[in-house]
């Protein structure tokens, strides 16, 4: 469906997960040529949904596929879409390393970075390097209408995941402030519904992270010492399949606090035991 001028949204289902976890694919352009931002999962259904939608709006040529970042729920549909359309794949240079593990192998046709301006049908799309959720993450700002495509940095529902080898909380908070400075009018997120008030949403995200940090500090004062204990104190009723992901968020906050010399840890028996410094 068309969500704003020159932008169409195609939610691509995530096999085995609720509708909330659908990956948002976007078509950007007008007239006879468009680009796809994030084609979603590696399923025939995903590719077919995108191609059927393109046909339904008059079969414009898909010139490029733009990735916000190299996570499988965003790049999985690339091989099928490239085969069907011959479109060029563009992403940040840091996506190369992650895409090498993709099966089948995915290679970039062009690396793009901060400041690159892409043009499609007379429209201009600014590339914004926006790491934190992923080191390969870029966001795209459609200058005609100031529409921000936020990937997984800002979601339509809930909060973004920041953790693991690919995430960094300090960098993520810097990215949120950078996105604030863009003064976008609407955000098209990687998952969930459109965000009509970007300024409010971004402020909520920054406040949420500050509150989470304070929760961790309070729990450390009360004697919880491992990331698992801290996670269970913050998310006492979380579904089991989400526990590991939630713990990674806590670890990312702890890494930030450690770099700020507010928290320290000792390692015993392969476990880290944290305390206030």
N, C-alpha and C positions, 0 to 999 in steps of 0.2 A: 504494500500500500504506500501511497505517497504521503510522507509525514510533514515535509516542508517543501518549499519550492526547490525543484531540481534534485530532490532526495527521495528515494524509495527504500522502504524497509522490508526485508524478507527474513523472519525469524526461522532459523534452521534448528530443528530439534536435536537434542543430545540423546542418543540412544540409551535407554535405561534410566533416565533422570526425569524429574518433573519439568513441566513447561517453563518454570522460572529459569532453568538452566539452558534454555535455548540460546544459541549464539546468534547475534544479530548480524545478518549480512546486509550491506547497503549498496544501492546503485546510485551513482552520482553523475549527473550529466543532463543533456537535453538534446533534442533533435535526433540525429542518427548515431550518436556515439556516447558511451558511458564508461565509467570505471566501476569495478566492484571493490568495496572495502570489506575484507574478511569473508571468505566464502564458507566458513564453518567446517563442519565435521566431514570426515572421509567416508561418506556413504553415498550410494547412488541416489538415494532419496534427496539428500542435500543438494547435490548438483542438479537434479531434475527440478527441484523447487525453484532454484535460481533461473535455470534456463526457461522453464515454463513461464515464469513471471516476465522475463525479458521478452518472450514471444507475445505475451498478453498486452504489452505496452508498445507494440509495433516493431519488435526485433531490432532495436538499435545495436550497433556493433559494440562488443565489450573489448575495449582497447587495452586496458590494464587491469591487473589485480593488485591491490595495495593491501599489505599486511600491517595491522597495528603492532603485532608482535608474534614471535614464533612459538606459540603454544598450540597444541594439536587441535583444540576445539575452535581455533581460528584459521589455521592453515590446512587442515585436513582435506578440504575440498579442492585444493589447488590443482592436483594432477588431473582430476576429471574435468575441471573447468578449462584448464589450459588445452587439454586434448580436444575438447569440444569447440573451443573458440579461437585458439592460437593467441590468446592474450599474453601480454608481457607481465612477469611477476616483479614487483618492486617492494623492497623492504629495507630496513636499516642494516648496515654492514654486520652488526652483531648477531643478526638473525642467521647468518651463514653457518656458524658453528652449531646452533641448535637444529637447523634444517638438515644437517648431515646425518642425523639419526633418524630422519623421517623415512618411512617405507611406503611407497617407492621413494627414491631419492628426489629431493626437490632442490633445484638450483635457481638462484636469482638471475633475472635478466638485467636488472639495474639496481644498484645500491643507492638509497636516498638518505639524507640526513638533515639536521637542523638547517632551516633557511631555504631548502629547496622549494621552488614553486612549480607545481604541476598545473598544466592547463588542459581543460577538456571542454570542448564546445563553447569556447569563450569564457568559461568559468575558471577561476584561479583557486587552487588548493595549496595551502601552506603546510609544509612538513614541520612538526614540532617534536624535537627529541624529548621524550618524557619517561625516563626510566624510573624504577622503584618497584613496581609490580614485576617487571622484567627488564633486564638490561637491553633487550632488543626492541623495547617499546617506543613507538612513535605515535603521536596523535596527529590528526589532520584537521585543519581549520579551513572550511569553505568560506572564503572571504566574501563571496556574494551571499549575504545573509548571516555571516558570522556564526556558522554552524560548526560545532566542535564534535569530532568523532573521537571518543575518549578511550576506546578499547576497554581494557579492564581496570584502568585507573579510577574511573568513576562509573558506578553501576546504577541502573534504574531502580533497583531494589536491593537493600542490604548494603554491606560495605565490601571494599575490595580486599583480596587476599594479598598479603605482603609477607613473604617468608621463603624458606628453602634456599637453595643455591642461587636462585635467579632473582631474589628480591632483596631489597635493602630499605629499612624504615627511614633512615636519615634522608636518603635520596628521594624516597617517595614523598615525604613531607615537602621537600624542596620543589618537587614536580607539582604538587597541589597548589602551591603558591604561584608557581609559574603559570599554571592554567588559569588561576584567578586573574592574572595580569592581562590575559588575552581578551577579557570582556566579551566573551561569546554570548549570544542571545538564546541559544538552545544547545543542549548536549544530546548527541546520539550515542548511547552507551553500547558496550560490547554485549551486554545482557540486560534484559529488563526494559521497562517502558521509557519513553522519551522524558527528558528532564527540561522543564519549561523555565526554571529559575536557576541557572547555573551558579550565580553568586551565592545564593542561599545554600545550595547543595554542597558546594566546595567548602563553605564555612562549616557546615555540619560535619563534613568528613574530617577537617582539621581538628575541630572540637572533640569529635569521637576519639581520635587517636590520643589527644591529650588526656581525656578521661580514662582511657584504657591504661595509659602509662601510670596515672595516679593509682588506679586499682592495683597494679603490680607492686608499686612501692608500698602501699598499705599492707598487702598480703606478705611481702617480705618482712615488714616490721612485726607481723604477727607470727612469723616463724616458718612460713612455707618457703622451701629452699630449692626445689627442683622445678623445671619448666612444666612438668606434668602436674605437680601439686598446684602451681600457680594457675595453670589452665583450668583445672577442676574447680578452683575457687572462683574463677571468673565465669565459667560456663557449666554450672552444676547439673543442668538438665539437657545438655547437648546430645543429639543422637550419636550413637557410637561411630558411625561411618564418617562423622565430621571431626572426631576428636584429634586425629593426627594433624589435620589442617589447622585446627584452632591452636594446637600446641606450637606449630610453626609461626603463627602470628605472635605468640608470647615470646618465643625465642628471638624474633626479629626486634621486638621492643627491648628485650634484654640486651641485645647486641648494641642498640642505640645507647642505652643507659651506660653500658660498659665503656663505650667510646667517649662518653661525656664524663667518665670517671665518677659516676654516681652509684655504680654497682660493681661488685667484683665476684669472682667465683674460684672455687677449688675443684679439681677433678679427682675423683676417687672411684676406683673400680669401673671406669668407663662412663661415669655419670658426672655431670656438672652440678655443683651445689652453690647456689647464688646467695649473696648477702649484700646489705647496704654497705657502702664504703664510708 
